[in-house]
Amino acid sequence: MKMKTNFLLIACFVIVVQLPAAYAKDPSPEQLVAEHLKSIGEPDALSQAKSTSFAGTAEVQFMQGWLNTHSYLVGTSMLVSQGSQMGVSMKFSDKAYPGEYFAYDGKSVTVGHIQPGRKSPIADFIYEYNKIMKNGLLGGVFSKSWPLLDIKSGRPNMKVRKTRVQGTELYELEYGPRDRHRDMRIRLYFDPETYRHVLTEYKILAANGSEIAALTENFGNFKKVGSLTLPHSYTLHYADNDIDRNRLFNAPYAGSNTFMASWKITVNEIAIDTPNIPQNLFRAE
């Protein structure tokens, strides 16, 4: 009887030890990243996928800084990523707000203009804080230069803790690239069960700690695409209290010095390793 009891204890111990994502305490940053990469696909599948592109629909809702007649629009979306390059497009059939285009060609970040000489607040933000594209952060796992694919070469400063975001328990990875904007705080959030990346938060803080602007990216509806698991919903939310950045955009419309809007992308089709991607897609028009 004693031998049977000991055998069961040993068996239980082996099972616990073999659980790859089970940690007695919060995982280290390196453990979290390793589990996250497993949630996308096997190492060979990750290394062999040289490009990612998708097409889908786009919705935008303006909460502050836009006339009520333009508060909600529906259009189309596109993303293409190859190596360090990326292009993200959202188009709407609206003369006052035709949409957004964020692009990085491996050297420079360019953004679309809503009218000649006028960028939207979110486009102006991405243009000013262009390292979020240069470092491969924008777009999350859709980015082929997603920095968590190779943290050894990037050598970022990272800290992990468990937290709650809008009532949901998540792992928070405080992420500090070596090459970063000094006034920007970056947090990446992961599902503690699946280790999928579900949220990125970029905050610009004033010297006194007050929030000037915040961009968040939400990822959901994960599905298999070949040998990879990728999100099929992608939402950007942007809030900005920068008076100078918003005055030009808002003055002709709402007369407000604040701006807040959300863009929701629903992915309909995803392609992996698309050949002969036109290089003009990596520069905004």
N, C-alpha and C positions, 0 to 999 in steps of 0.2 A: 504493500500500500504506500509505504514511504517512497519507494522507487518511482511509482506512478505519479505521485504528487510532485516529486522533483522533476520528472520528465515534462509534466505540464507546465511547470514554472519556466523551465528552459525554453520550451516551445513558444510560450507567450513572449519571453524576452527576445527571441529571435525574430518574431513577427513585428514587434515594436521597432527593433533596430533596423529592420528592412524597409520600413515605411519611409520613402524618400522625402516626403514633404511634411513629416511629423516632427516638430521641434518642441522640446520641453519648455523652451522659452522663445522669445522672438528670434527669428533667423538673423544671421549676420547679413550685411548688405550683399556679400558675395553669394551666400546661400539663396537669398531672395532672388537675385538676378539669375542664378542657375536654374531655379525652379520656374521662373518666368519664361526663360528661353525654351524649356521643355514644354510649356503650355502652348507655344507656337508650333513647334515641330521638332523632329529629330535633327541633330547637328548637320547631317548631310543635306537634308531638305533645306535648311536655313542657308547653308553656304552655296547651294546650287541655284537658288532663286535670285537671279541677277536684276530682275525688275518686277515691279508690281504696278498695276493700273486698275482703276475702276471707273464705272459710269453709273450714275444714279440720278435721283431727284434732289432738289434743294428747297428748303423753306426758310424764310427769314421773318422774324418778328421784331419790330422796333418797340421798345418799352419807353425809352426816353430819347428825345432829340430828333423826332421825325413827326410829320403831320399824321393825323389819324387816318387820312385817306391812303397813306403809304405804310400803314402799320404792319401789314402782313402780305408777303408775296410768295409765289410758288414758281420754281424754275428747274434748271438742270444742274448737275454737278459732274466733275471729273477730277481724278487725281492720277498722276503718273510719277513714278519714282524709279530712278536707275542710278546705281552707284551713289554718289553724293548729291545728284541732281534731283529736283522735285518741282512739280507744277500742280497747283490746286486751283480749280476754277469753279465758280458758282455764277450762273447766268440767270437774269430775270428780264422779262419783257416789260421794262419800265424805263422811260426816258430819264427820269430823275435819279433812279438807282438801277443801273444796268447789271450790277453784281460786283464780284471780287475776283482778283487773280493774284495769287502769291506764287513766286517762282524763284528758284535758285539754280543757276547753271554750272555750279561748281566753283565760281569765282565771285559773282555778284548776286545779291538779292534784288529783284525788281517786283513791283506791285502795280496793279492796274489802277486807273483813275476813273472816278465816276463821271467826271467832266474834265475838259482840258485844264490841267494845273491844279485839280482838286482830288485829293485822296479821301477815302472814308476814314473815320477814326481808327478802325481795326487795321486797315491797310497802312495807315501812317505809323501805327504801333509796330507792326511787323517789319516795316521798312526801317524804323529807328532801332528796334531791338532785333536786328537781323540775325544775331547769333543763334536764335532758337531754330532758324532754318539751316544755318551753316553747320551747327552742331548736330543736325539730324533729329531734333526733338519734335518739331512740328509734324503732325500726322501719326505720331506713335509708331506702332509696328508696321504701318503702311510704308514708312520711310526705310529705304534700303540702307541708309546710314544711321539707323536707330542706334544710338550710342551704347545701349546695353548689350548689343551684339559683341562688343569688344571693349570691355571696361579696362583691360590691361593696358592698352595703348592710350586710352583717354585719361586714365588715372584720376577720375573725379573724386571729390570728397563726398562721402555718402554716410548717412545715418538712417537707421530703421526704428520705427516704433509703431505700435498698434494704436489706432484712433478710430473715431466715428465721424463719418461725413453724412450729414442729413439722415442720421439714424442708422446708417449702415456701417458695420465694422470693417475696416480696411487696414492693410499695411501701408504706412506712409514712408516713402523713401525720400529723404532730404537729399537733393542732388545738386552738387556744385561743380560744374565743369571748370577745368583749369582756365579755359578761354571763355569768360562769361562777362555779362554786364553786371557791374558791381552793385547797382541798385535793384537788381532783380533777384527775387527769391523763387526757387523752383522746387516743387513737390510732385512726386509721382506716386500714384496710389494703385494698389493691387488687391484683388480678391484673395482673402486668406485661404480659401478652399481650392481655387483653381490656379492662383498666381497669375491670372490674366491682368494685363494693364488696363484699367478702366477709367482712369482720370489723370490728367496733368493740370497743374495749377501754376501759372506764372503771375507773380505779384510785383508791382513796382512800388517801393516804399520810400517815403520822404525821410529826411534825416531824423525827424521826431517819431518815426515809426508809423505814421499815418499812411493809409493806402491811397495811392494816386491812380493806379489803373490795375485791372486784373483780367487776364485771359485764361479761360479754362477750356479743356478739350475732354469730352466724355466719349467713351467707346463702349458699345454693347452689341447684343444680338450676334454672338460669336458662332461661326459655322465653319465647317471643313471646306477648304478650297484645295483640291488635290491632297497633298500631304501636309498642308499647313492649316492652322486654325486662325481665322482672321475675323475682326469685327465687321458687321454689316450695317451698323448705325454709328454715326459720327456727328457730334454736336459741338459747336463752338459757342461760347458765351463770353461777351466782352462788355466790361463796364469801365468807364473812364471819367475821372473828375478833373482832368487836365483842361483848364479853361482855354489855353492857347491851341491845343490840339482840336478841340471841339467847336470853337467859335466859327471857323470857316465852314464847317460842315453843317452846323445847326442853324446859323443865322438866317439863311434864306427860307428856313422851314419852321422850326419850332421856337427859335429865339432862346434856346436853352444852352447853358454852358456845361451840361452833363450829357452823357450818352450811355445807353444800355441797349443791347440787342443780342438775339440768339439766332444761330444758323443751324438748321438740322438737315443733315445729309442722310438719305437712305440709299444704301448701296444695292444696285440691281445686278450688276455683273462685275466679276473680278477676273483679271487675267494675270497669269504669272509667266515671266520670261517672254514678253512680247518682243519680237525681233524688229529691228530698224525703227526705233522710236524717233520721230522727228525732233531735232534739237530745238526747234522754235518753241516747243511746248515748255521749255525750261526758261523762257524769258516772257515776262508779262507784256501784253500789247501796250 
